[in-house]
């Protein structure tokens, strides 16, 4: 699940995985978001509105280095 409150500009363009709840899985790219939806580019040039609970990052963000 993507937390809308934690998204930042650096997340734009990150690879995401969409799961529809019925078994279908699609990979895409985070193109934008608003206060209700994340928008994911799948095959075309436009982002598709998706419920944040159905989308997760394909690769977790790297944690800051400790030191």
Long-range contacts (C-beta under 8 A, 24 or more apart in sequence): 1-52, 1-53, 1-54, 1-55, 1-56, 2-30, 2-33, 2-38, 2-52, 2-55, 2-56, 2-57, 3-52, 4-33, 4-35, 4-36, 4-38, 4-52, 7-33, 7-38, 11-57, 11-61, 14-57, 14-58, 14-59, 15-57, 15-58, 15-59, 16-40, 16-55, 16-56, 16-57, 16-58, 17-55, 17-56, 17-57, 17-58, 18-42, 18-50, 18-54, 18-55, 19-54, 19-55, 19-56, 20-54, 21-54, 27-58, 30-55
